[in-house]
Amino acid sequence: MARAIELTQRGRDTATPNPNVGCVIVKDGIIVGEGWHERAGEAHAEVKAIAQAGASAKGATAYVTLEPCAHQGRTGPCTDVLVKAGVSRVVAAIEDPFPQVNGRGFEKLRDAGIKAEVGLMADEAREVHKGFLARVTRGRPWMRLKVAASLDGRIALANGESRWITSEAARRDVHMLRARSSAMLTGIGTVLADDPELTVRHVECRRQPRRVVIDSRLDMPLTAKILQGEPPIILTVSDDAAKRAALEAKGAQVVQVPREGEKTDLVAVAKILGSLEFNEVTVETGGKLMGSLLRARVVDELVIYYAGSLLGDKSQAMFVLPEWARLDEAMRLRIVEARMVGPDVRVTARFGD
C-alpha cells in the first residue's frame, strides 16, 4: 500500500478533477503490476496495473488507495476489470465517498467472490486524496492560503513593496504548490497592485491551474497579465453589462456570485469553486481578502514562508482580522510541518483535528 500511495504522486498534478489513485498488484509476495491515474478520461490506476500484470493478476491481491469505481463514467467500472482479471483479493485504503461509488465497489467485488478489505494506511491515503475528498464530501475544495512573510508577520511595506521578502528557493517551492493546485485564487486588489500572472513557471508543469479572481465591481484592467494565456474566471457581484462584455471579449469567464451585504459572499465562492470541480485551490492575495476568507471559515490550510527579516509594525499585516477581546476567541490551528526551504522556514498549519 505504501508503494500504491507513492504512485499517486505521478498523477497528483494532472488527474484533477478525478482522484490521483495508485494501485499495485501483488502475487506470491512479488509486485507484478503497477498503475496510477494520470488524467480524467484515461485509464484508471487499477486498469493500468492489471494490464501490466497480465495473466499474473489471476489469484493476486490488488492494493489500491481508494475504493475501485463501480459505475460508468468517462471510462468503465474498475470493478469489472478486477473481476475479469481474476484477482482474489482487493485491499483499499479508504472508501470512495463519491455517491455513485461509496460502498458499491466493495459490494460488487464481494458479489463476485473477491475478498475486499478497507482501512490499510487510511490516514496516508486521506492525505494524498484530500482535495478530492473535500470537494465530494463538503462541496468545496481543499483551500490553502500561501503567504510570504517576515518574522514579524508582515507581507509588504506600508507602500506596498513586497518583492522579494523570501528567497528564490521559497519562490520555486511556491510554484510547486501552484503546480498541484486545480486553481489559483486572488483578489482584484492584488491584480491592481502587483499585476501577477499566477502561472507555474519555475518547475515542471503539465497542466496550468485555472486562475480565478474575486472582482466585486469588475475593476479588472483590460491590460492585466492575468487576462493573457488561458482565460481566467472572474467572480463578481457587479451587474455592469458593459464591463462584463469587455472582459468576455478578452476571453474571461465572468460568473455572477451572491452578495453578502455589499461584498462577495465567500462561502458561496467556495461552493462555486467546488461546482467547477476544483479539488485543491491555492490562494495568493493580500491580507484583507485572506482575513475575510479565514473569517468565512472556508480555509483548510496555511502555508507560510517566513524570511529572516523584520519589517516593522507599520508594514502590512499577514491577515486583516478583528481585534479579539479574549484569547479563547482566537483562531486555533494545528502546525503539521515546519521545514527549511533555502534560508527561509516553511510552516504548514491546518484547521481541525
MOQUIRA-V986395 format. One record per residue. N is the residue number from 1. RES is the residue in one small letter. SS is DSSP state (A for helix, B for strand, O for the rest). OMEGA is omega in degrees with one decimal (999 if undefined). D_FIRST is the distance of its C-alpha to the first C-alpha in Angstrom with 1 decimal. Layout:
# MOQUIRA-V986395
n:N res:RES ss:SS omega:OMEGA d_first:D_FIRST
n:N res:RES ss:SS omega:OMEGA d_first:D_FIRST
This chain:
# MOQUIRA-V986395
n:1 res:m ss:O omega:177.2 d_first:0.0
n:2 res:a ss:A omega:177.5 d_first:3.8
n:3 res:r ss:A omega:178.2 d_first:5.3
n:4 res:a ss:A omega:178.1 d_first:4.9
n:5 res:i ss:A omega:176.3 d_first:6.2
n:6 res:e ss:A omega:-179.2 d_first:8.5
n:7 res:l ss:A omega:180.0 d_first:9.7
n:8 res:t ss:A omega:-178.1 d_first:10.9
n:9 res:q ss:A omega:-178.4 d_first:13.5
n:10 res:r ss:A omega:177.0 d_first:15.2
n:11 res:g ss:O omega:-173.0 d_first:16.3
n:12 res:r ss:O omega:-173.7 d_first:16.7
n:13 res:d ss:O omega:-169.4 d_first:20.5
n:14 res:t ss:O omega:-173.0 d_first:21.3
n:15 res:a ss:O omega:-177.9 d_first:19.4
n:16 res:t ss:O omega:9.2 d_first:21.5
n:17 res:p ss:O omega:177.7 d_first:22.7
n:18 res:n ss:O omega:172.6 d_first:19.6
n:19 res:p ss:O omega:-178.6 d_first:16.2
n:20 res:n ss:O omega:-173.3 d_first:14.3
n:21 res:v ss:O omega:171.9 d_first:11.4
n:22 res:g ss:B omega:-177.8 d_first:8.8
n:23 res:c ss:B omega:177.3 d_first:8.0
n:24 res:v ss:B omega:176.5 d_first:7.4
n:25 res:i ss:B omega:-176.0 d_first:9.9
n:26 res:v ss:B omega:175.7 d_first:10.3
n:27 res:k ss:B omega:-179.1 d_first:13.8
n:28 res:d ss:O omega:176.9 d_first:15.5
n:29 res:g ss:O omega:-177.2 d_first:12.8
n:30 res:i ss:B omega:175.6 d_first:13.1
n:31 res:i ss:B omega:-179.2 d_first:11.2
n:32 res:v ss:B omega:178.6 d_first:13.9
n:33 res:g ss:B omega:178.1 d_first:12.9
n:34 res:e ss:B omega:176.3 d_first:11.2
n:35 res:g ss:B omega:175.9 d_first:12.3
n:36 res:w ss:B omega:179.3 d_first:12.7
n:37 res:h ss:O omega:-174.9 d_first:15.5
n:38 res:e ss:O omega:-177.9 d_first:18.3
n:39 res:r ss:O omega:175.4 d_first:21.3
n:40 res:a ss:O omega:-178.2 d_first:22.7
n:41 res:g ss:O omega:177.7 d_first:24.4
n:42 res:e ss:O omega:-175.9 d_first:22.3
n:43 res:a ss:O omega:176.3 d_first:19.8
n:44 res:h ss:O omega:-175.1 d_first:16.6
n:45 res:a ss:A omega:-177.7 d_first:13.2
n:46 res:e ss:A omega:-179.0 d_first:13.2
n:47 res:v ss:A omega:-180.0 d_first:16.7
n:48 res:k ss:A omega:179.7 d_first:16.2
n:49 res:a ss:A omega:178.6 d_first:13.4
n:50 res:i ss:A omega:179.4 d_first:15.8
n:51 res:a ss:A omega:179.1 d_first:18.7
n:52 res:q ss:A omega:-178.7 d_first:17.3
n:53 res:a ss:A omega:-179.5 d_first:16.5
n:54 res:g ss:A omega:-177.7 d_first:20.0
n:55 res:a ss:A omega:-179.8 d_first:21.4
n:56 res:s ss:A omega:179.8 d_first:18.6
n:57 res:a ss:A omega:-178.1 d_first:16.6
n:58 res:k ss:O omega:-179.2 d_first:19.1
n:59 res:g ss:O omega:-176.8 d_first:17.8
n:60 res:a ss:O omega:174.9 d_first:14.2
n:61 res:t ss:B omega:175.6 d_first:11.0
n:62 res:a ss:B omega:174.4 d_first:9.3
n:63 res:y ss:B omega:-175.1 d_first:5.7
n:64 res:v ss:B omega:-172.8 d_first:6.9
n:65 res:t ss:B omega:-178.2 d_first:7.2
n:66 res:l ss:B omega:178.8 d_first:10.7
n:67 res:e ss:O omega:179.7 d_first:12.9
n:68 res:p ss:O omega:-178.6 d_first:14.4
n:69 res:c ss:O omega:-177.9 d_first:17.9
n:70 res:a ss:O omega:-176.5 d_first:20.8
n:71 res:h ss:O omega:177.2 d_first:23.7
n:72 res:q ss:O omega:175.1 d_first:25.7
n:73 res:g ss:O omega:173.7 d_first:25.4
n:74 res:r ss:O omega:175.7 d_first:25.9
n:75 res:t ss:O omega:-178.3 d_first:23.9
n:76 res:g ss:O omega:-178.3 d_first:23.6
n:77 res:p ss:O omega:177.2 d_first:21.2
n:78 res:c ss:A omega:178.8 d_first:17.8
n:79 res:t ss:A omega:179.7 d_first:18.3
n:80 res:d ss:A omega:-179.5 d_first:21.3
n:81 res:v ss:A omega:179.7 d_first:19.6
n:82 res:l ss:A omega:178.4 d_first:17.0
n:83 res:v ss:A omega:-178.9 d_first:20.0
n:84 res:k ss:A omega:-179.1 d_first:22.1
n:85 res:a ss:A omega:177.1 d_first:19.7
n:86 res:g ss:O omega:176.4 d_first:19.8
n:87 res:v ss:O omega:-177.5 d_first:16.2
n:88 res:s ss:O omega:-173.7 d_first:16.5
n:89 res:r ss:B omega:174.7 d_first:13.4
n:90 res:v ss:B omega:178.0 d_first:11.1
n:91 res:v ss:B omega:178.8 d_first:8.4
n:92 res:a ss:B omega:179.7 d_first:8.3
n:93 res:a ss:B omega:-177.4 d_first:7.6
n:94 res:i ss:B omega:173.7 d_first:11.3
n:95 res:e ss:O omega:175.8 d_first:14.5
n:96 res:d ss:O omega:-178.3 d_first:16.2
n:97 res:p ss:O omega:179.7 d_first:19.6
n:98 res:f ss:O omega:-171.3 d_first:21.3
n:99 res:p ss:O omega:-178.7 d_first:24.3
n:100 res:q ss:O omega:176.7 d_first:24.2
n:101 res:v ss:O omega:172.0 d_first:20.7
n:102 res:n ss:O omega:178.1 d_first:20.2
n:103 res:g ss:O omega:-178.5 d_first:19.6
n:104 res:r ss:A omega:177.6 d_first:21.3
n:105 res:g ss:A omega:178.5 d_first:18.2
n:106 res:f ss:A omega:-179.4 d_first:17.3
n:107 res:e ss:A omega:-179.0 d_first:21.0
n:108 res:k ss:A omega:178.5 d_first:21.5
n:109 res:l ss:A omega:-178.6 d_first:18.8
n:110 res:r ss:A omega:177.4 d_first:20.3
n:111 res:d ss:A omega:179.5 d_first:23.7
n:112 res:a ss:O omega:178.1 d_first:22.9
n:113 res:g ss:O omega:179.9 d_first:21.9
n:114 res:i ss:O omega:177.4 d_first:18.2
n:115 res:k ss:B omega:-178.1 d_first:16.3
n:116 res:a ss:B omega:-178.9 d_first:14.3
n:117 res:e ss:B omega:180.0 d_first:12.3
n:118 res:v ss:B omega:174.3 d_first:11.3
n:119 res:g ss:O omega:-178.7 d_first:10.5
n:120 res:l ss:O omega:-179.9 d_first:7.3
n:121 res:m ss:O omega:-176.2 d_first:7.1
n:122 res:a ss:A omega:-178.9 d_first:9.8
n:123 res:d ss:A omega:179.4 d_first:11.9
n:124 res:e ss:A omega:179.1 d_first:9.7
n:125 res:a ss:A omega:177.6 d_first:9.2
n:126 res:r ss:A omega:178.3 d_first:12.9
n:127 res:e ss:A omega:-176.4 d_first:13.8
n:128 res:v ss:A omega:179.9 d_first:12.7
n:129 res:h ss:O omega:-170.4 d_first:14.2
n:130 res:k ss:A omega:-179.7 d_first:17.2
n:131 res:g ss:A omega:178.4 d_first:19.8
n:132 res:f ss:A omega:-178.9 d_first:19.1
n:133 res:l ss:A omega:179.1 d_first:18.8
n:134 res:a ss:A omega:-177.1 d_first:22.0
n:135 res:r ss:A omega:-175.5 d_first:23.9
n:136 res:v ss:A omega:-175.3 d_first:23.1
n:137 res:t ss:A omega:-175.3 d_first:23.7
n:138 res:r ss:A omega:-178.0 d_first:26.5
n:139 res:g ss:O omega:175.5 d_first:28.1
n:140 res:r ss:O omega:-175.5 d_first:28.0
n:141 res:p ss:O omega:164.5 d_first:25.7
n:142 res:w ss:B omega:-174.3 d_first:23.9
n:143 res:m ss:B omega:178.4 d_first:26.9
n:144 res:r ss:B omega:171.6 d_first:27.2
n:145 res:l ss:B omega:175.3 d_first:30.5
n:146 res:k ss:B omega:-177.2 d_first:30.8
n:147 res:v ss:B omega:169.4 d_first:33.8
n:148 res:a ss:B omega:-171.0 d_first:35.5
n:149 res:a ss:B omega:170.7 d_first:37.9
n:150 res:s ss:B omega:-179.8 d_first:40.2
n:151 res:l ss:O omega:178.1 d_first:39.8
n:152 res:d ss:O omega:170.0 d_first:42.2
n:153 res:g ss:O omega:-179.6 d_first:40.1
n:154 res:r ss:B omega:-174.3 d_first:42.2
n:155 res:i ss:B omega:178.1 d_first:41.0
n:156 res:a ss:B omega:173.1 d_first:44.4
n:157 res:l ss:O omega:-179.9 d_first:48.0
n:158 res:a ss:O omega:179.3 d_first:50.5
n:159 res:n ss:O omega:177.2 d_first:51.6
n:160 res:g ss:O omega:-178.6 d_first:48.1
n:161 res:e ss:O omega:-179.2 d_first:47.4
n:162 res:s ss:O omega:-177.5 d_first:43.7
n:163 res:r ss:O omega:-4.2 d_first:43.0
n:164 res:w ss:O omega:177.0 d_first:41.5
n:165 res:i ss:O omega:-177.3 d_first:40.5
n:166 res:t ss:O omega:-172.5 d_first:37.3
n:167 res:s ss:O omega:176.1 d_first:36.6
n:168 res:e ss:A omega:178.3 d_first:35.6
n:169 res:a ss:A omega:178.4 d_first:32.3
n:170 res:a ss:A omega:-179.6 d_first:31.7
n:171 res:r ss:A omega:176.4 d_first:32.9
n:172 res:r ss:A omega:178.5 d_first:30.5
n:173 res:d ss:A omega:177.1 d_first:27.6
n:174 res:v ss:A omega:179.9 d_first:29.0
n:175 res:h ss:A omega:173.3 d_first:28.8
n:176 res:m ss:A omega:174.4 d_first:25.1
n:177 res:l ss:A omega:178.6 d_first:24.9
n:178 res:r ss:A omega:-175.9 d_first:27.2
n:179 res:a ss:A omega:-179.2 d_first:25.2
n:180 res:r ss:A omega:-175.5 d_first:22.1
n:181 res:s ss:O omega:173.3 d_first:24.6
n:182 res:s ss:O omega:-178.5 d_first:25.7
n:183 res:a ss:B omega:172.5 d_first:29.1
n:184 res:m ss:B omega:-177.5 d_first:31.3
n:185 res:l ss:B omega:175.5 d_first:33.8
n:186 res:t ss:B omega:178.7 d_first:37.1
n:187 res:g ss:B omega:-177.7 d_first:40.6
n:188 res:i ss:A omega:177.9 d_first:43.9
n:189 res:g ss:A omega:177.5 d_first:45.1
n:190 res:t ss:A omega:177.9 d_first:42.6
n:191 res:v ss:A omega:-178.2 d_first:43.6
n:192 res:l ss:A omega:-176.6 d_first:47.3
n:193 res:a ss:A omega:-169.7 d_first:46.9
n:194 res:d ss:A omega:-176.4 d_first:44.4
n:195 res:d ss:O omega:-176.1 d_first:44.2
n:196 res:p ss:O omega:172.1 d_first:40.5
n:197 res:e ss:O omega:-177.7 d_first:38.7
n:198 res:l ss:O omega:176.1 d_first:35.2
n:199 res:t ss:O omega:175.0 d_first:33.6
n:200 res:v ss:O omega:-175.4 d_first:31.0
n:201 res:r ss:O omega:-168.9 d_first:33.0
n:202 res:h ss:O omega:176.7 d_first:31.9
n:203 res:v ss:O omega:178.3 d_first:28.4
n:204 res:e ss:O omega:-178.4 d_first:26.9
n:205 res:c ss:O omega:-179.3 d_first:26.7
n:206 res:r ss:O omega:-178.8 d_first:26.2
n:207 res:r ss:O omega:178.7 d_first:27.1
n:208 res:q ss:O omega:175.1 d_first:29.6
n:209 res:p ss:O omega:173.1 d_first:29.0
n:210 res:r ss:B omega:178.9 d_first:31.8
n:211 res:r ss:B omega:-175.6 d_first:34.5
n:212 res:v ss:B omega:-179.5 d_first:35.8
n:213 res:v ss:B omega:170.6 d_first:39.0
n:214 res:i ss:B omega:-174.1 d_first:40.5
n:215 res:d ss:O omega:-170.0 d_first:44.2
n:216 res:s ss:O omega:-174.6 d_first:46.2
n:217 res:r ss:O omega:-177.0 d_first:49.6
n:218 res:l ss:O omega:177.9 d_first:48.6
n:219 res:d ss:O omega:-177.4 d_first:49.8
n:220 res:m ss:O omega:175.4 d_first:47.5
n:221 res:p ss:O omega:-178.6 d_first:49.7
n:222 res:l ss:O omega:178.7 d_first:49.8
n:223 res:t ss:O omega:-175.9 d_first:49.5
n:224 res:a ss:O omega:-179.9 d_first:46.2
n:225 res:k ss:A omega:-176.2 d_first:43.6
n:226 res:i ss:A omega:176.4 d_first:40.9
n:227 res:l ss:A omega:178.5 d_first:42.9
n:228 res:q ss:O omega:-178.5 d_first:42.4
n:229 res:g ss:O omega:179.8 d_first:39.6
n:230 res:e ss:O omega:-174.8 d_first:37.4
n:231 res:p ss:O omega:178.1 d_first:39.4
n:232 res:p ss:O omega:171.0 d_first:38.3
n:233 res:i ss:B omega:179.4 d_first:38.1
n:234 res:i ss:B omega:-179.2 d_first:40.9
n:235 res:l ss:B omega:-172.1 d_first:40.8
n:236 res:t ss:B omega:169.4 d_first:44.3
n:237 res:v ss:O omega:-177.8 d_first:46.7
n:238 res:s ss:O omega:173.2 d_first:49.7
n:239 res:d ss:O omega:178.5 d_first:51.7
n:240 res:d ss:O omega:-174.4 d_first:53.5
n:241 res:a ss:A omega:-178.1 d_first:53.7
n:242 res:a ss:A omega:178.3 d_first:55.2
n:243 res:k ss:A omega:179.8 d_first:52.4
n:244 res:r ss:A omega:-179.4 d_first:49.8
n:245 res:a ss:A omega:-179.9 d_first:51.4
n:246 res:a ss:A omega:179.2 d_first:51.7
n:247 res:l ss:A omega:177.9 d_first:48.0
n:248 res:e ss:A omega:176.0 d_first:47.0
n:249 res:a ss:A omega:175.9 d_first:49.4
n:250 res:k ss:O omega:177.3 d_first:47.2
n:251 res:g ss:O omega:-177.2 d_first:44.2
n:252 res:a ss:O omega:173.1 d_first:42.7
n:253 res:q ss:B omega:-176.6 d_first:41.3
n:254 res:v ss:B omega:-176.3 d_first:43.1
n:255 res:v ss:B omega:176.8 d_first:41.8
n:256 res:q ss:B omega:-179.5 d_first:43.9
n:257 res:v ss:O omega:-179.6 d_first:42.2
n:258 res:p ss:O omega:176.7 d_first:43.7
n:259 res:r ss:B omega:164.8 d_first:45.8
n:260 res:e ss:B omega:-168.7 d_first:45.7
n:261 res:g ss:O omega:177.4 d_first:49.3
n:262 res:e ss:O omega:-175.5 d_first:50.1
n:263 res:k ss:B omega:179.1 d_first:46.6
n:264 res:t ss:B omega:176.3 d_first:43.4
n:265 res:d ss:O omega:-173.3 d_first:41.3
n:266 res:l ss:A omega:173.7 d_first:38.0
n:267 res:v ss:A omega:176.7 d_first:36.2
n:268 res:a ss:A omega:177.3 d_first:37.3
n:269 res:v ss:A omega:-179.7 d_first:36.2
n:270 res:a ss:A omega:178.3 d_first:32.6
n:271 res:k ss:A omega:177.8 d_first:32.7
n:272 res:i ss:A omega:177.9 d_first:34.1
n:273 res:l ss:A omega:175.7 d_first:31.4
n:274 res:g ss:A omega:-179.5 d_first:28.9
n:275 res:s ss:A omega:176.4 d_first:31.1
n:276 res:l ss:O omega:176.7 d_first:30.9
n:277 res:e ss:O omega:173.2 d_first:27.1
n:278 res:f ss:O omega:-180.0 d_first:26.4
n:279 res:n ss:O omega:179.0 d_first:23.0
n:280 res:e ss:B omega:178.3 d_first:23.6
n:281 res:v ss:B omega:175.9 d_first:27.2
n:282 res:t ss:B omega:-177.8 d_first:28.4
n:283 res:v ss:B omega:171.9 d_first:32.0
n:284 res:e ss:O omega:-175.3 d_first:34.4
n:285 res:t ss:O omega:-177.3 d_first:37.8
n:286 res:g ss:O omega:-175.4 d_first:40.6
n:287 res:g ss:A omega:-178.3 d_first:40.8
n:288 res:k ss:A omega:-179.4 d_first:42.7
n:289 res:l ss:A omega:177.7 d_first:40.1
n:290 res:m ss:A omega:176.9 d_first:37.2
n:291 res:g ss:A omega:179.2 d_first:39.2
n:292 res:s ss:A omega:177.6 d_first:39.8
n:293 res:l ss:A omega:177.3 d_first:36.1
n:294 res:l ss:A omega:179.9 d_first:35.4
n:295 res:r ss:A omega:178.6 d_first:38.2
n:296 res:a ss:O omega:177.4 d_first:37.0
n:297 res:r ss:O omega:177.8 d_first:33.7
n:298 res:v ss:O omega:-178.9 d_first:31.6
n:299 res:v ss:O omega:178.3 d_first:29.9
n:300 res:d ss:O omega:-167.3 d_first:26.4
n:301 res:e ss:B omega:170.7 d_first:26.1
n:302 res:l ss:B omega:171.4 d_first:28.5
n:303 res:v ss:B omega:-173.4 d_first:27.9
n:304 res:i ss:B omega:175.7 d_first:31.1
n:305 res:y ss:B omega:-179.2 d_first:32.2
n:306 res:y ss:B omega:175.2 d_first:35.0
n:307 res:a ss:B omega:-179.5 d_first:37.5
n:308 res:g ss:O omega:179.6 d_first:39.9
n:309 res:s ss:O omega:176.5 d_first:42.9
n:310 res:l ss:O omega:-176.9 d_first:45.1
n:311 res:l ss:O omega:175.4 d_first:46.6
n:312 res:g ss:O omega:-171.4 d_first:48.7
n:313 res:d ss:O omega:174.9 d_first:49.3
n:314 res:k ss:O omega:179.8 d_first:51.1
n:315 res:s ss:O omega:-174.1 d_first:48.1
n:316 res:q ss:B omega:-177.9 d_first:45.8
n:317 res:a ss:B omega:179.3 d_first:43.3
n:318 res:m ss:O omega:-177.7 d_first:39.6
n:319 res:f ss:O omega:173.7 d_first:39.8
n:320 res:v ss:O omega:-176.6 d_first:43.0
n:321 res:l ss:O omega:178.6 d_first:42.7
n:322 res:p ss:O omega:177.2 d_first:45.4
n:323 res:e ss:O omega:177.9 d_first:46.9
n:324 res:w ss:O omega:177.6 d_first:45.5
n:325 res:a ss:O omega:-178.7 d_first:48.2
n:326 res:r ss:O omega:-179.2 d_first:45.9
n:327 res:l ss:A omega:-178.1 d_first:42.8
n:328 res:d ss:A omega:174.5 d_first:41.0
n:329 res:e ss:A omega:-174.4 d_first:41.4
n:330 res:a ss:O omega:174.2 d_first:39.2
n:331 res:m ss:O omega:-177.3 d_first:35.8
n:332 res:r ss:O omega:177.3 d_first:33.1
n:333 res:l ss:O omega:177.2 d_first:29.8
n:334 res:r ss:B omega:177.6 d_first:26.9
n:335 res:i ss:B omega:-176.8 d_first:26.5
n:336 res:v ss:B omega:180.0 d_first:22.8
n:337 res:e ss:B omega:170.3 d_first:23.4
n:338 res:a ss:B omega:-177.9 d_first:26.4
n:339 res:r ss:B omega:178.5 d_first:26.5
n:340 res:m ss:B omega:170.5 d_first:29.1
n:341 res:v ss:B omega:-170.0 d_first:29.3
n:342 res:g ss:O omega:179.5 d_first:32.3
n:343 res:p ss:O omega:-175.6 d_first:35.1
n:344 res:d ss:B omega:177.6 d_first:33.7
n:345 res:v ss:B omega:176.0 d_first:31.4
n:346 res:r ss:B omega:179.2 d_first:28.7
n:347 res:v ss:B omega:176.6 d_first:28.1
n:348 res:t ss:B omega:-179.0 d_first:25.6
n:349 res:a ss:B omega:-176.4 d_first:26.5
n:350 res:r ss:B omega:172.2 d_first:25.5
n:351 res:f ss:O omega:176.6 d_first:27.4
n:352 res:g ss:O omega:-177.3 d_first:26.2
n:353 res:d ss:O omega:999 d_first:24.1
